[in-house]
Amino acid sequence: MSKTLYDKLWESHLVHSEADGTAILYIDRHLLHEVTSPQAFEGLQLAGREPWRNSANLVVADHNVPTTDRKLGIVDPISRLQVETLDANAQRYGLSYFGMHDQRQGIVHVIGPEQGATLPGMTVVCGDSHTSTHGAFACLAHGIGTSEVEHVLATQTLITKKSKAMQILVEGVLPLGVTSKDVVLAIIGKMGTAGGTGYAIEFAGSAIRAMSMESRMTVCNMAIEAGARAGIIAVDQITIDYVQGRPLSPTGEAWTQAVDYWRGLHSDDDAIFDRVIELNVSDIKPQVTWGTSPEMVVAIDGKIPSPDDESDPVKREAYKKALQYMGLEANAPITTVQIDKVFIGSCTNSRIEDLRAAAAIVVGKHRAPNVKLAMVVPGSGLVKAQAENEGLDRIFLDAGFEWRDPGCSMCLAMNADRLEPGERCASTSNRNFEGRQGQGGRTHLVSPVMAAAAGIAGHFVDVRTL
């Protein structure tokens, strides 16, 4: 019987299933950080239990770590306590841990693939919704709750139910200035933030196959913003080339055997999906979100929508509230919107390709006078070192951008990096909810090149003109 990639991943990890669909899945890789793990470790201690398989866990501090003056430590007492608790738990159980001063430290969804901790065909979970990122490696990867973090630690399994399967066929050649971030924003704009609810999405088609692994990770990262449980992309030679030689990747005969297995990680030609959506990227332009949901997005040559043009009363009311919160006028061209800050970073867009692309836009130019702060936050210490070796840090600094240490940073404002009330940001992150980047802050999601261009112009601008 023909199978989807999701079917293959599910069945190869199924431990037990009940008549009502409840199932137990074996988990290959468990990623942990300081926000969702403290209660899980405490639960283990109270129950007198130990982690089932230490080698399956990789621990890193990323959400609360400062991106400047790390020698001074963490000033905020709550953030400091969370990171110190993570330090203690990792040491107590002997888990692999990249602490704040380890050069390998970074955002959990960046360092997993970077280290080879994420390998094709795995089940990968983390107490973080953007675990879907790892699906770019043909992994069944998704976020879990704190109680589930404890359960995975104790049993190396997860109690769950199977999703339906959706295929999004993305065909065509990306136009100049259009990136994978624009593609996934356009998909979410088309299907809405609930369009993928109840599904695992497999992204396929010629445009996906042409993408680098870093671009594929960006697409899968935001599958959760379409409401999906997971985003998956089949293995091909690009996947294998990326994985080869990573610190935790197999070697020798084990590598040969692994590659033979990985090459079968794709949907069968005649596999049946519960839903199929088709998209041609030749029609996509650089995207900018205007509201308080990733689905509130327009092309750079578009205008801010008017609630009066929306027939759905629920959406109409949501548009009114979004315009009020964002301080925008309906029907105004998106290019007239001025910004206060720029954030280039997050698990969506902080890898070396993202930084190279942004640097190519700002080289020889300077930050606009009205832009108070433009910050570049690499996704890991290794990304930072590579960028500095290529001279990207100097390009950003010369352009008036700040060059920071790795971490989640302003993506969710759990450290000192945040927007002040009313400030407007061009951000390469993944969410633009009210207060996401700081209480009263206004977030516009864009690609790294679009964020860089906005930082130079002082407002949103069509990067294709640069």
C-alpha positions in Angstrom: 0.0 0.0 0.0 1.4 3.4 -1.0 2.4 5.6 1.9 3.0 9.3 2.6 6.3 10.3 4.2 4.3 11.1 7.3 2.9 7.5 7.3 6.4 6.1 7.1 7.7 8.2 10.0 4.7 7.4 12.1 4.7 3.6 11.5 8.4 3.3 12.0 8.1 4.8 15.5 4.8 3.3 16.6 5.1 1.4 19.9 1.4 0.8 20.6 -2.0 2.0 19.5 -5.5 1.9 20.9 -8.8 1.6 19.1 -9.6 5.3 19.7 -6.5 6.3 17.9 -4.4 7.0 21.0 -0.8 5.9 20.3 2.6 5.7 21.9 5.4 6.9 19.7 9.1 6.3 20.4 11.1 9.5 20.5 14.6 9.6 19.0 15.7 13.1 20.0 14.6 15.3 22.8 15.7 18.9 22.8 15.4 20.9 26.0 15.8 24.5 27.0 15.3 26.6 30.2 11.7 27.6 29.8 9.7 24.4 29.7 12.1 22.0 31.4 12.3 23.0 35.1 8.9 21.6 36.1 9.6 18.5 34.1 12.8 17.8 35.9 11.2 18.6 39.2 8.5 16.0 38.4 11.2 13.4 37.8 12.8 14.2 41.1 9.6 14.0 43.0 8.8 10.6 41.4 12.3 9.3 42.1 12.9 8.6 38.4 15.8 9.1 36.0 15.9 10.0 32.3 15.3 6.8 30.3 18.1 7.4 27.8 20.5 10.2 28.5 22.1 10.2 25.0 18.7 11.1 23.4 18.7 14.5 25.1 20.4 17.7 24.1 20.1 20.7 26.4 20.8 24.4 25.7 20.0 27.8 27.2 18.6 30.1 24.6 15.4 32.0 25.5 16.6 34.0 28.5 20.3 34.4 27.8 21.6 38.0 27.2 22.9 38.9 23.7 25.3 41.6 25.1 27.8 41.8 28.0 27.6 38.1 28.9 30.6 38.4 31.2 28.2 40.4 33.5 25.9 37.4 33.8 22.1 37.5 33.6 20.7 40.6 35.3 17.0 39.7 35.5 16.5 37.4 38.5 13.8 35.3 36.9 15.8 34.7 33.8 18.9 34.0 35.8 17.0 31.4 38.0 15.7 29.6 34.9 19.1 29.3 33.3 20.8 28.3 36.6 18.1 25.7 37.1 18.8 24.3 33.7 22.5 24.2 34.5 21.9 22.2 37.7 19.5 19.8 36.1 21.8 19.1 33.1 24.7 18.5 35.5 22.6 16.3 37.9 21.6 13.9 35.2 24.7 14.1 33.1 23.0 15.4 29.9 24.8 16.9 26.9 24.5 20.6 27.6 25.6 23.8 25.8 25.7 26.5 28.5 25.7 30.2 28.0 29.5 30.5 27.6 29.9 27.4 25.3 30.7 28.4 21.7 28.2 25.8 20.5 25.4 27.5 22.4 22.6 29.0 20.4 18.9 28.6 19.6 17.8 25.0 20.1 16.4 24.7 16.6 19.6 26.0 15.1 22.1 23.9 17.0 20.2 20.6 16.6 20.8 20.4 12.8 24.1 22.2 13.2 25.4 19.4 15.5 23.9 16.5 13.6 21.6 15.9 16.6 18.8 16.1 14.1 19.1 13.3 11.5 16.7 12.2 8.8 13.9 9.9 9.8 13.9 10.8 13.5 11.1 11.7 15.8 12.1 15.0 17.4 10.3 16.8 20.2 11.0 19.9 22.4 8.9 22.0 24.7 8.8 24.7 22.0 6.3 25.1 19.2 8.8 25.8 16.5 10.3 22.3 16.8 8.6 21.8 13.4 11.8 23.3 12.0 13.5 19.9 12.1 10.9 18.5 9.7 13.1 19.9 7.0 15.2 16.7 7.5 12.3 14.4 6.9 11.8 14.2 10.7 8.5 14.0 12.5 9.1 17.0 14.7 6.8 19.0 16.8 6.5 20.9 20.1 5.2 19.3 23.3 3.9 20.6 26.6 5.7 20.6 30.0 4.0 17.5 31.3 5.0 15.8 28.0 8.6 16.9 28.4 8.6 15.0 31.7 7.0 11.9 30.1 9.6 11.8 27.3 12.4 12.2 29.8 11.1 9.3 31.9 10.0 6.9 29.1 11.5 8.1 25.8 8.0 7.9 24.4 5.1 10.2 23.7 1.3 9.6 24.0 -0.3 11.2 21.0 -2.8 10.8 18.1 -2.0 10.7 14.4 -2.8 13.8 12.3 -4.2 13.9 8.8 -1.8 14.4 5.9 -1.6 17.5 3.8 0.6 18.1 0.8 1.5 21.7 -0.3 3.0 21.6 -3.8 5.2 24.6 -4.3 6.2 24.8 -8.0 8.2 27.3 -10.1 11.4 29.3 -9.7 11.8 31.9 -6.9 11.9 35.4 -8.4 14.8 37.7 -7.5 14.4 39.1 -4.0 11.8 36.5 -3.0 12.9 34.1 -0.3 11.6 31.0 1.5 10.3 33.3 4.2 8.1 35.0 1.6 6.9 31.7 0.4 5.8 30.5 3.8 4.2 33.8 4.6 2.3 33.7 1.3 1.1 30.1 2.1 -0.1 31.2 5.5 -1.8 34.2 3.9 -3.6 31.9 1.5 -4.7 29.2 3.9 -4.9 31.1 7.2 -3.5 30.3 10.6 -6.0 27.6 11.1 -5.8 26.1 7.6 -3.4 23.4 8.8 -5.1 22.5 12.0 -5.3 18.7 12.5 -2.7 18.1 9.7 0.9 17.3 9.2 2.1 19.2 6.2 4.5 17.8 3.6 6.0 20.6 1.5 6.9 19.4 -1.9 7.4 20.5 -5.5 10.2 21.9 -7.6 10.6 25.2 -5.6 11.1 23.2 -2.4 13.5 20.8 -4.0 15.6 23.8 -5.2 15.9 25.3 -1.7 18.9 24.9 0.5 18.5 23.2 3.9 18.5 26.5 5.6 15.6 27.7 3.5 13.7 24.5 4.0 14.1 24.9 7.8 12.5 28.4 7.5 9.5 26.9 5.7 9.0 24.1 8.2 9.7 26.4 11.1 6.5 28.3 10.3 4.3 25.3 9.5 3.1 25.7 13.1 1.9 29.2 12.2 -0.4 27.7 9.7 -1.9 25.6 12.5 -0.2 22.4 11.5 1.1 19.8 13.9 4.3 19.4 11.9 6.0 20.4 8.6 8.0 17.8 6.7 10.2 17.7 3.6 11.5 14.6 1.9 15.2 13.6 1.9 17.3 14.3 -1.2 21.0 14.8 -1.9 20.8 18.3 -0.5 19.7 16.8 2.8 22.4 14.2 2.8 25.2 16.7 1.9 24.1 19.0 4.8 24.1 16.2 7.4 27.5 14.6 6.3 30.4 15.4 8.6 28.3 16.9 11.4 29.7 16.2 14.9 26.9 13.7 15.8 26.3 12.3 12.3 27.2 8.6 11.7 30.5 7.7 10.1 32.0 4.8 8.2 29.7 1.8 7.6 27.0 3.3 9.8 26.9 6.3 7.4 26.5 4.2 4.4 23.7 2.2 6.0 22.0 5.4 7.2 22.1 7.0 3.7 20.6 3.8 2.2 17.7 4.1 4.6 17.3 7.9 4.4 16.9 7.7 0.6 13.5 6.0 1.2 12.2 8.9 3.3 9.8 10.4 0.7 6.1 9.9 -0.1 5.4 7.2 -2.6 4.4 8.5 -6.1 0.8 7.4 -5.7 0.4 8.2 -2.0 -3.0 9.7 -1.1 -3.2 12.9 1.0 -6.2 14.1 2.8 -5.7 17.6 1.3 -3.5 19.0 -1.4 -2.8 22.7 -1.9 -0.9 24.0 -5.0 1.2 27.2 -5.2 3.4 28.7 -7.9 6.2 30.9 -6.6 6.5 32.9 -9.8 3.5 34.8 -8.6 5.0 35.6 -5.1 6.4 39.0 -4.2 8.3 40.0 -1.0 5.8 39.8 1.9 5.2 42.0 4.9 2.7 41.3 7.7 0.6 44.3 8.7 -1.5 43.0 11.6 -1.4 40.8 14.7 -1.4 37.4 13.1 0.9 35.8 10.5 -2.0 35.5 8.1 -2.4 39.3 8.0 0.1 39.7 5.2 0.4 41.6 2.0 2.9 41.9 -0.9 5.3 44.8 -0.7 3.5 46.6 -3.5 0.2 46.1 -1.7 -2.0 48.2 0.6 -3.1 47.6 4.2 -6.5 46.0 3.9 -9.7 47.7 5.0 -12.1 45.9 7.3 -14.9 47.3 5.1 -13.8 45.0 2.3 -14.0 41.9 4.5 -17.3 40.0 4.2 -16.6 37.6 7.2 -17.8 39.5 10.3 -15.2 37.7 12.5 -12.4 38.7 10.3 -13.7 42.2 9.9 -13.6 42.7 13.6 -10.2 41.1 13.8 -9.0 43.6 11.1 -10.4 46.5 13.1 -8.6 45.5 16.3 -5.3 44.8 14.4 -5.3 48.2 12.7 -6.0 49.9 16.1 -3.2 48.0 17.9 -0.7 48.4 15.0 -1.5 52.1 14.6 -2.1 51.8 10.9 -4.6 53.3 8.4 -6.5 51.1 6.0 -5.7 51.4 2.3 -2.3 52.9 3.0 0.6 51.5 0.9 2.7 49.2 3.1 5.8 51.0 1.8 4.6 54.2 3.7 5.0 52.4 7.1 8.0 53.7 8.9 9.9 51.5 11.5 11.7 52.2 14.7 13.8 49.0 15.0 15.1 46.0 13.0 15.6 42.5 14.4 17.4 40.0 12.3 17.5 36.7 14.1 15.3 33.9 15.7 15.0 30.2 14.9 13.4 31.2 11.6 16.1 33.3 10.1 19.4 33.5 12.0 21.6 31.0 10.0 24.6 31.9 8.0 22.7 32.1 4.7 20.3 34.6 6.3 23.1 36.8 7.6 25.0 36.7 4.2 21.8 37.8 2.4 21.1 40.6 4.9 24.8 41.8 4.7 24.6 42.0 0.9 21.8 44.5 1.2 23.4 46.8 3.8 27.0 46.8 2.6 28.2 50.3 1.8 25.0 51.8 3.2 23.9 53.1 6.7 21.0 52.7 9.0 18.3 55.3 8.5 18.2 58.2 11.1 14.7 57.3 12.3 15.7 53.6 13.0 16.7 53.7 16.7 18.2 50.2 16.7 19.0 47.5 14.2 20.3 44.3 15.7 21.7 41.1 14.2 21.6 38.1 16.4 23.3 34.9 15.1 21.5 31.6 15.7 24.5 30.0 17.4 28.1 30.7 18.5 29.3 28.7 15.5 27.2 30.8 13.1 28.6 33.9 14.8 32.2 32.7 14.4 31.6 31.8 10.7 30.0 35.2 10.0 32.9 37.0 11.7 35.4 34.9 9.7 33.6 36.1 6.5 33.6 39.7 7.7 29.9 40.0 7.9 30.0 41.5 11.4 32.1 44.4 10.1 29.6 45.0 7.3 26.8 45.2 9.8 28.7 47.4 12.2 29.8 49.8 9.5 26.1 50.1 8.5 25.1 51.1 12.0 23.7 47.7 13.0 24.5 46.0 16.3 26.2 42.6 16.3 25.1 40.5 19.1 25.7 37.1 20.9 23.4 34.2 20.0 20.0 33.5 21.5 16.3 33.8 21.0 16.6 37.6 21.7 13.8 39.9 20.6 11.8 37.1 19.0 9.8 36.7 22.2 11.3 39.3 24.5 12.2 37.0 27.4 15.5 38.7 27.9 16.5 42.4 27.8 15.9 42.6 24.0 12.4 44.0 23.5 10.3 46.7 22.0 8.9 49.6 24.0 5.2 50.4 23.8 4.3 51.7 20.4 7.6 50.9 18.8 7.4 49.3 15.4 9.8 46.5 14.3 10.8 44.9 11.0 11.5 41.4 12.3 12.7 38.1 10.8 11.0 36.1 13.5 7.9 34.0 13.3 5.1 35.6 15.3 3.5 39.1 15.4 1.0 38.6 18.1 0.2 41.6 20.4 3.1 42.0 22.8 5.1 39.2 21.3 8.3 41.4 21.2 7.4 43.5 24.2 4.3 45.0 25.7 2.7 47.3 23.2 5.3 46.5 20.6 4.3 46.3 16.9 5.8 43.5 14.9 6.0 43.2 11.1 7.3 39.8 9.9 9.6 39.9 6.8 12.6 38.1 5.3 16.2 39.0 6.3 16.7 41.0 3.1 13.5 42.9 3.6 14.4 43.7 7.2 17.8 44.9 6.2 16.4 47.0 3.4 13.9 48.6 5.9 16.7 49.4 8.2 18.5 51.3 5.5 15.4 53.1 4.1 13.6 53.7 7.4 10.4 52.2 6.1 9.3 49.1 4.2 10.8 49.0 0.7 10.8 46.6 -2.2 14.1 44.9 -1.8 14.0 44.0 -5.5 14.7 47.7 -6.3 18.0 47.3 -4.4 
